[in-house]
Amino acid sequence: MKPLQKTAKGTFYRVEMKAFLAKVHRDLPPTRMWGYQGMSPGPTFEVERNESVFVVWLNHLPRHHFLPVDTTVHGAGKQVPQVRAVVHLHGGVTPATSDGYPESWFSRNFEVTGPTFVNVVNDYPNIQPATTLWYHDHALGITRLNVYAGLAGFYLIRDPDEQALNLPCGPYEIPLLIQDRSFRTDGALYYPSEPTPPSPQYPHPSVVRMFFGTTNTVNGKVWPYLEVEPRKYRFRILNAANSRFYKISLDSNLAFTVIGTDQGLLRTPIEQTEVELGHAERVDIIVDFSKHAGEWMTLQNSSTRNEAPLDPQTTGQIMQFRVTLPLSGIDESQIPLKLTSFHDIPIQLTNRTRYLTLDEVKDRYGRPQMLLTNRTWSAPITEKPHLGDIEIWQYINTTMNAHPMHIHLVRVQVLYRRRFNVEKYKQTGKLLYEGPIIPPEPAERGYKDTVVAPPNMVTGVITRFIPFTGRYIWHCHILEHEDYEMMRPIEVLRELHRH
């Protein structure tokens, strides 16, 4: 992403959302999509830690959506413009007025704005360590459609500590944005207009419980391949699918090195042969192709968390690496024994523990609906931490699905997961544990912003609410769930005077 200008005050960008045609596969006609600067993924921001960045996002999208809009979903009624947009910098530590609050949407040319819309210029102070963030649409009631249409892109924060590590860089550092999509024979994006099986009492179009595409795309291309040299490469991988989980591995069983997660580098590198990502989770890995000249290998998905069956020949394949380029020079990059130092959030200073249920109910049409603490989006705010508070949030998942849970503004650490008796909890409201405490996976032992809460488990995370006050949100990042009420506001209040 190229800036308009750089001054003593900061770096300024002007970014346009617009429709375009993309050639996503050689055997498909061009596909109509939406993107930032007419691209999907949008151009990658590369910024420095503590660099003040100011962005004006411009909605130049068509006035009518090309995907099916269910007007019974909150915020998507017939009284608002059908096409609305607001950008959220996912994982960014930003003031509340620049966070992309779902009701801060704006229509084409700012003709109509949402009830919480405040400022045209968004302020991103980038006061956090080097990490892989991403930006995407967050408009209330149509996030699932806008992101699926193409409104997503990478946002990388750099800092001197990371740059001193001598990791693979330049052409050997490649972000990979993974989404699953379905296409019609004329190349058009397909998104279902009603659940399966349909019901005569459902409205039409009707929101679906989850969406699973029939192909995988990487950086906007269907099942692409990448030619690489026999050397180390750094891949920043993002799961940007609507609902699909990805358990990523290489079919050659080649191990890779995990160096980072959502909110930056781990303390030390970890060698793995697979890693699982829920929607919006990121993983930063290094793959060493140096001993594999001439080989082809496939990045594959083996997750069992998806309701749609996995076909090893289609949705089980993501992309291919072909080690066919000649080595352009000596590979001097390294994987250091220590990546970074950071302090754990002090659990002994916890101000509050919250017990937060993830629930499934039926709506007035008989459709499944996901909720948080059995409340809808518009119910009064119940999570009101004070600035500086340290809180433990226990996600009590009473549903049959895993939910990637995201809290805006803050970073979290995973404490544990533990199985519990769901039926007893529903009857009595008491947690009866049925298994040992399970520590976090090795690849999630850094700071994160999105954490998977598996079914029949309590998932504990700890966070500190800093450095801004105001209204933010927490939600499941399965886009069909967050669009249909599995999202709640938070209000971070001014600090209490503690004696």
Disulfide bonds with the S-S distance in Angstrom:
none
